[in-house]
Amino acid sequence: RIVVEDGQMRIEVRSLLDDIQRNLYLKAKAYLTEHITTVHTYDEFKDALEKTGGFIRASWCAEITCEEKIKEETGADIRLIPLKDEAVFSSCIHCGREAKCVAYFGRAY
């Protein structure tokens, strides 16, 4: 129960809605962060896909043939390539060649 002084309704409602929005955003952001697994090898990739699900963050060579092979073998494909470049941290997750970018993989359910 919230008691509001006369004439303060607009201010209190706006403050309450801002708090609700902030809390929803922080909860969603924490959930997303908890469901991203960073992998360095294809075995780790497949293991994370089966055991933890969510998004898998991996270095990728940017060749469509690699993504197609990954999708064919695992059912996962690229869900996101960040707008802001992230530092490549390993060779390509699938072919082992030099990675060009970081990609986030996942399965459609």
C-alpha positions, -999 to 999 in steps of 0.1 A, spaced: 0 0 0 13 34 -10 0 66 6 6 97 -15 2 133 -4 -24 153 -23 -8 167 -55 21 143 -55 4 114 -74 21 122 -108 56 123 -92 51 92 -72 36 72 -100 65 82 -124 91 73 -97 74 39 -91 73 31 -128 109 41 -132 118 17 -104 98 -11 -119 115 -6 -153 150 -4 -138 144 -36 -118 129 -55 -149 159 -44 -170 185 -55 -144 168 -88 -139 167 -95 -177 203 -84 -181 215 -107 -153 195 -136 -168 211 -130 -202 246 -128 -188 241 -160 -168 231 -178 -200 261 -170 -222 289 -196 -222 322 -187 -238 340 -216 -255 374 -221 -271 370 -254 -288 344 -272 -309 341 -299 -282 334 -273 -256 309 -258 -280 290 -290 -284 292 -298 -247 278 -264 -237 251 -266 -263 238 -299 -248 244 -292 -211 237 -255 -206 219 -242 -237 215 -205 -240 239 -185 -261 274 -198 -269 301 -171 -274 328 -182 -298 354 -169 -322 344 -174 -359 362 -171 -392 332 -153 -408 329 -179 -435 293 -189 -442 304 -225 -449 316 -228 -413 283 -216 -400 264 -240 -423 285 -270 -411 280 -260 -375 242 -258 -380 242 -291 -399 262 -309 -372 246 -293 -341 214 -274 -350 229 -242 -337 235 -211 -359 246 -175 -353 221 -155 -334 241 -124 -330 273 -107 -342 280 -78 -318 278 -43 -333 308 -33 -312 336 -56 -321 347 -79 -293 383 -91 -292 388 -125 -309 400 -149 -283 408 -181 -302 409 -196 -337 376 -203 -355 355 -226 -334 348 -250 -363 376 -249 -389 405 -237 -368 415 -210 -392 421 -174 -381 389 -160 -365 377 -127 -378 350 -119 -352 331 -131 -321 297 -146 -327 269 -158 -304 254 -191 -314 222 -208 -303 194 -231 -313 159 -221 -322 133 -238 -301 
